[in-house]
Amino acid sequence: MTAQRAALLIGKITHCRKEWQALSSLLTLKEYESGSREDFIKKLQAGEYDDVVAIYRSNDSTPITGPFNKELVQHLPKSLKFITHNGAGYDNIEVPAVTDRGIEVSSTPIAVNDATADIAILLMLGALRRVTTPFTAVRNKEWRGKAFGLGHDPKKKVLGVLGMGGIGQAVAHRAKAFGMSIQYHNRNRLPESEEQGAKYVSFDELMKTSDVLSLNLALNASTRHIISKPQFDLMKDGVIIVNTARGPIIDEAALVDALNSGKVFSAGLDVFEEEPKIHPGLLANENAVLLPHIGTATWETQRDMELLVLENLRSAVEGRGLVTQIPEQKKK
């Protein structure tokens, strides 16, 4: 019976191919390495994947099949029970659509914490020092550059963390080493044992009293543009914004206005609303420190992510359930 079940890999596995192939003792392994959404749907309609019980996909596979939205989900095989997703964010999976089909989804929240937090701290320090001007100038043989100005120390600044999950906690832990005090806001307060001395405040209080604001929350309907003009109006003059979560959490046009007016001293961004497109106003403003979504781009983290996806897949097909099922589907 198990020989009739299959797992489908969409895209590539770079670091853990041997571990993927080891699953052949449990499942028939199928791969859709490249192609198009139209072609993928045709194969689904033709029944090529009618024995698939689990799909391994990633954010990098979205250009191949497009998002797993309601349109695509309706074509997925009836046999499909699990989608093991490689990525902490999974906004390219329409959760209500797959949940309605009885499909369980996992992501890789634990594996990404340290690498993403490291990039957040890099961006925070770069934004505090407004590093883009001297960094660009020195390569153009202009030394510090005509627009060079003094930056700020992190010491004694208040770091506000919006989204105190694994990544947010890792950012807070690192920020303490720089002498920052930490406050945070979540939908629900953490147990005191997990706060590590951080102060829980309301959303508006976080906006009003943070010197640096780090965004570490998932993208969904309720968090899209959660930071826009009304929130910038609440913030301190000269606030610093760091976003390593998802671009659409910030209204980029409002951020550009806030940077141009000086309301925001500087911003450190690893993610953008319409990746890989970046708002021209951000590109033109040297007070923006910009990275091309490299938060998890280390050898160690990429391998850990792939291993966690495969751990989820194996656990699920062996009947033990998903290890890191997405919060929206966890039974309360």
C-alpha positions as CSV (number, residue, x, y, z in Angstrom):
1,M,0.0,0.0,0.0
2,T,2.8,2.4,0.8
3,A,4.4,1.7,-2.5
4,Q,1.4,3.3,-4.2
5,R,1.9,6.6,-2.3
6,A,4.1,9.3,-3.7
7,A,5.8,12.5,-2.7
8,L,6.3,15.4,-5.2
9,L,9.2,17.8,-5.1
10,I,8.5,21.1,-6.8
11,G,11.8,22.9,-7.7
12,K,15.1,21.8,-6.3
13,I,16.8,20.4,-3.2
14,T,20.3,21.7,-3.0
15,H,21.8,20.5,0.3
16,C,19.8,17.4,1.3
17,R,19.3,15.4,-1.9
18,K,20.6,12.2,-0.2
19,E,18.0,12.6,2.6
20,W,15.3,13.2,0.0
21,Q,16.2,10.1,-1.9
22,A,16.2,8.1,1.3
23,L,12.5,8.6,1.5
24,S,12.2,6.2,-1.5
25,S,11.9,3.4,1.1
26,L,8.5,5.0,2.1
27,L,7.2,6.6,-1.1
28,T,7.6,6.9,-4.8
29,L,9.5,10.1,-5.4
30,K,8.4,12.4,-8.2
31,E,10.0,15.7,-9.2
32,Y,8.8,18.8,-11.1
33,E,12.0,20.8,-11.3
34,S,11.0,23.4,-13.8
35,G,8.1,24.3,-16.0
36,S,5.1,26.7,-15.8
37,R,1.8,27.0,-14.0
38,E,-0.1,26.1,-17.1
39,D,2.0,23.0,-17.6
40,F,1.8,22.0,-14.0
41,I,-2.0,22.2,-14.0
42,K,-2.1,20.2,-17.2
43,K,-0.1,17.4,-15.5
44,L,-2.4,17.6,-12.5
45,Q,-5.5,17.3,-14.7
46,A,-3.9,14.4,-16.6
47,G,-3.6,12.5,-13.3
48,E,0.2,12.3,-13.3
49,Y,0.2,13.1,-9.6
50,D,-2.9,11.2,-8.4
51,D,-0.9,9.1,-6.0
52,V,0.8,12.1,-4.4
53,V,0.2,12.3,-0.6
54,A,2.8,15.0,0.2
55,I,4.3,17.9,-1.7
56,Y,7.6,19.6,-1.0
57,R,7.6,23.2,-2.2
58,S,9.4,26.4,-1.3
59,N,9.2,30.1,-1.9
60,D,11.7,29.6,-4.7
61,S,9.3,27.2,-6.4
62,T,6.6,29.9,-6.7
63,P,8.0,31.2,-10.1
64,I,7.5,27.6,-11.4
65,T,3.9,27.0,-10.4
66,G,2.7,30.4,-9.2
67,P,1.1,30.7,-5.8
68,F,-0.9,27.8,-4.2
69,N,-4.1,29.8,-4.4
70,K,-7.7,28.7,-4.7
71,E,-7.4,28.2,-8.5
72,L,-4.4,25.9,-8.2
73,V,-5.6,24.1,-5.1
74,Q,-8.8,22.9,-6.8
75,H,-6.6,20.9,-9.2
76,L,-4.5,19.2,-6.6
77,P,-5.0,15.5,-6.3
78,K,-7.6,14.1,-3.9
79,S,-4.8,11.9,-2.4
80,L,-2.8,15.0,-1.2
81,K,-2.7,15.3,2.6
82,F,0.4,17.4,3.3
83,I,2.3,20.3,1.9
84,T,5.7,20.6,3.5
85,H,6.9,24.1,2.7
86,N,10.5,25.3,2.8
87,G,10.3,28.9,4.2
88,A,9.3,30.6,7.4
89,G,6.8,32.7,5.4
90,Y,4.1,31.0,3.4
91,D,2.0,33.9,2.1
92,N,2.1,32.2,-1.3
93,I,-0.1,29.4,0.0
94,E,-3.8,30.3,0.4
95,V,-4.3,28.7,3.8
96,P,-8.1,28.7,3.9
97,A,-8.2,27.0,0.4
98,V,-5.9,24.2,1.4
99,T,-7.4,23.8,4.8
100,D,-10.9,23.5,3.3
101,R,-9.4,20.6,1.2
102,G,-8.2,18.9,4.4
103,I,-4.5,19.5,3.5
104,E,-2.1,20.2,6.3
105,V,0.8,22.6,5.9
106,S,4.1,22.9,7.6
107,S,6.8,25.6,7.4
108,T,10.3,26.1,8.7
109,P,10.1,28.7,11.5
110,I,12.8,27.3,13.8
111,A,15.5,26.8,11.2
112,V,15.5,30.4,10.1
113,N,15.6,32.2,13.4
114,D,19.4,32.9,13.8
115,A,20.3,33.8,10.2
116,T,17.3,36.2,9.9
117,A,18.0,37.8,13.3
118,D,21.7,38.3,12.2
119,I,20.5,40.2,9.1
120,A,18.1,42.3,11.2
121,I,21.0,43.3,13.5
122,L,23.2,44.1,10.5
123,L,20.4,46.3,9.0
124,M,19.8,47.9,12.3
125,L,23.4,48.9,12.8
126,G,23.6,50.0,9.2
127,A,20.5,52.1,9.5
128,L,21.7,53.6,12.8
129,R,24.9,54.7,11.1
130,R,23.2,55.5,7.7
131,V,25.8,53.4,6.1
132,T,24.7,53.6,2.5
133,T,26.2,57.0,1.9
134,P,29.8,56.2,3.0
135,F,29.6,52.6,1.7
136,T,28.7,53.9,-1.8
137,A,31.1,56.8,-1.7
138,V,34.2,54.9,-0.8
139,R,33.7,52.6,-3.8
140,N,33.4,55.7,-6.0
141,K,36.7,57.0,-4.6
142,E,34.8,59.8,-2.8
143,W,35.9,58.8,0.7
144,R,32.9,59.4,3.0
145,G,30.8,61.2,0.5
146,K,29.3,64.7,0.5
147,A,26.1,63.6,2.2
148,F,28.0,61.9,5.1
149,G,26.5,62.6,8.5
150,L,26.8,61.3,12.1
151,G,24.8,58.3,13.0
152,H,23.6,56.9,16.4
153,D,24.7,54.3,18.9
154,P,22.4,51.4,19.7
155,K,23.2,51.7,23.4
156,K,20.3,53.0,25.6
157,K,17.9,53.0,22.7
158,V,14.5,51.3,22.9
159,L,14.0,48.4,20.5
160,G,10.4,47.7,19.7
161,V,9.8,44.2,18.3
162,L,6.5,43.7,16.5
163,G,6.1,40.0,16.4
164,M,7.9,38.3,19.2
165,G,8.1,34.8,17.8
166,G,11.3,32.8,17.3
167,I,12.9,35.4,15.0
168,G,11.8,38.3,17.1
169,Q,13.1,36.7,20.3
170,A,16.5,36.1,18.5
171,V,16.6,39.7,17.5
172,A,15.9,40.9,21.0
173,H,18.5,38.5,22.5
174,R,21.2,40.0,20.1
175,A,20.1,43.6,20.7
176,K,20.6,43.3,24.4
177,A,24.3,42.8,23.8
178,F,24.4,46.4,22.4
179,G,22.8,47.8,25.5
180,M,19.3,48.2,24.2
181,S,16.1,47.9,26.2
182,I,13.5,45.7,24.6
183,Q,9.7,46.1,24.3
184,Y,7.4,44.1,22.2
185,H,3.8,43.6,21.0
186,N,2.1,40.3,20.0
187,R,-1.5,39.5,19.6
188,N,-1.0,37.6,22.9
189,R,1.6,38.2,25.6
190,L,4.3,35.6,26.0
191,P,4.7,33.7,29.2
192,E,7.0,35.6,31.5
193,S,9.6,32.8,31.2
194,E,9.9,33.5,27.4
195,E,10.0,37.3,27.6
196,Q,13.7,37.4,28.7
197,G,13.1,40.8,30.4
198,A,11.3,42.4,27.5
199,K,8.3,44.6,28.3
200,Y,5.0,43.9,26.8
201,V,3.2,47.0,25.4
202,S,0.1,47.8,23.3
203,F,0.5,48.2,19.6
204,D,0.1,52.0,19.8
205,E,2.5,52.2,22.7
206,L,5.1,50.3,20.6
207,M,4.7,52.8,17.8
208,K,4.9,55.8,20.1
209,T,7.9,54.9,22.2
210,S,10.3,52.8,20.2
211,D,13.6,54.3,18.9
212,V,14.1,51.3,16.6
213,L,11.2,49.2,15.3
214,S,11.9,45.7,14.1
215,L,9.2,43.9,12.1
216,N,9.2,40.2,12.7
217,L,5.6,39.1,12.0
218,A,4.0,36.9,9.3
219,L,2.2,38.4,6.3
220,N,-1.6,37.9,6.2
221,A,-4.7,39.9,5.6
222,S,-4.5,41.5,9.0
223,T,-0.8,42.5,8.8
224,R,-0.7,43.8,5.3
225,H,0.2,47.5,5.5
226,I,0.1,47.3,9.3
227,I,2.7,50.0,9.2
228,S,1.4,52.9,7.1
229,K,0.9,56.7,7.4
230,P,-1.2,56.6,10.6
231,Q,1.5,54.5,12.3
232,F,4.4,56.7,11.1
233,D,2.4,59.7,12.5
234,L,2.5,58.0,15.9
235,M,6.2,57.3,15.9
236,K,9.0,59.3,17.4
237,D,10.7,61.8,15.1
238,G,13.9,60.1,13.8
239,V,12.7,56.6,14.3
240,I,14.5,53.7,12.6
241,I,12.6,50.9,10.9
242,V,14.0,47.4,10.2
243,N,12.0,44.9,8.2
244,T,13.2,41.3,7.6
245,A,9.7,39.8,7.6
246,R,7.6,40.5,4.4
247,G,7.6,43.7,2.3
248,P,3.8,44.3,2.2
249,I,3.8,44.6,6.0
250,I,4.9,48.2,5.3
251,D,3.1,50.6,3.0
252,E,6.3,51.5,1.0
253,A,4.9,54.7,-0.4
254,A,4.2,55.9,3.1
255,L,7.7,54.8,4.2
256,V,9.2,56.8,1.3
257,D,7.3,59.9,2.4
258,A,8.4,59.4,6.0
259,L,12.1,59.0,5.0
260,N,11.9,62.1,2.7
261,S,10.4,64.2,5.5
262,G,12.9,63.0,8.1
263,K,10.2,61.4,10.3
264,V,12.1,58.2,9.7
265,F,15.9,58.7,10.3
266,S,16.7,55.6,8.3
267,A,15.3,52.2,7.3
268,G,17.0,48.8,7.0
269,L,15.1,46.6,4.6
270,D,15.6,43.0,3.4
271,V,12.1,42.6,1.9
272,F,9.9,44.7,-0.4
273,E,6.3,44.9,-1.5
274,E,6.8,43.8,-5.1
275,E,10.0,41.8,-5.1
276,P,12.3,41.9,-7.0
277,K,11.0,45.4,-7.8
278,I,12.0,48.1,-5.3
279,H,10.1,51.4,-4.9
280,P,12.1,54.1,-6.8
281,G,11.9,56.3,-3.8
282,L,13.8,53.8,-1.7
283,L,16.5,53.4,-4.3
284,A,16.9,57.2,-4.5
285,N,17.1,57.7,-0.7
286,E,20.6,57.0,0.8
287,N,19.0,56.8,4.2
288,A,17.6,53.4,3.2
289,V,19.9,50.4,3.7
290,L,18.7,47.8,1.2
291,L,19.4,44.1,0.9
292,P,17.8,41.7,-1.7
293,H,16.0,39.3,0.6
294,I,19.0,37.4,1.9
295,G,17.8,36.8,5.5
296,T,18.2,33.0,5.3
297,A,21.0,32.9,2.7
298,T,23.6,30.9,4.5
299,W,24.8,27.4,3.8
300,E,24.0,26.2,7.3
301,T,20.5,27.7,7.4
302,Q,19.5,26.5,4.0
303,R,20.6,23.0,4.9
304,D,18.7,23.2,8.2
305,M,15.6,24.4,6.4
306,E,15.7,21.5,3.9
307,L,16.2,19.0,6.7
308,L,13.2,20.4,8.6
309,V,11.0,20.1,5.5
310,L,12.1,16.5,5.1
311,E,11.6,15.8,8.8
312,N,8.0,17.1,8.5
313,L,7.4,15.0,5.4
314,R,8.7,11.8,6.9
315,S,6.9,12.3,10.2
316,A,3.6,13.0,8.4
317,V,3.7,10.0,6.1
318,E,4.7,7.7,9.0
319,G,1.6,8.8,10.8
320,R,3.1,11.0,13.5
321,G,1.9,14.3,12.1
322,L,3.7,17.4,11.0
323,V,6.5,18.7,13.3
324,T,6.1,22.4,12.6
325,Q,2.5,22.8,11.3
326,I,1.5,26.3,10.6
327,P,-0.2,28.1,13.5
328,E,-3.5,28.7,11.6
329,Q,-4.1,24.9,11.5
330,K,-2.9,23.9,14.9
331,K,-5.6,22.4,17.0
332,K,-6.4,24.5,20.1
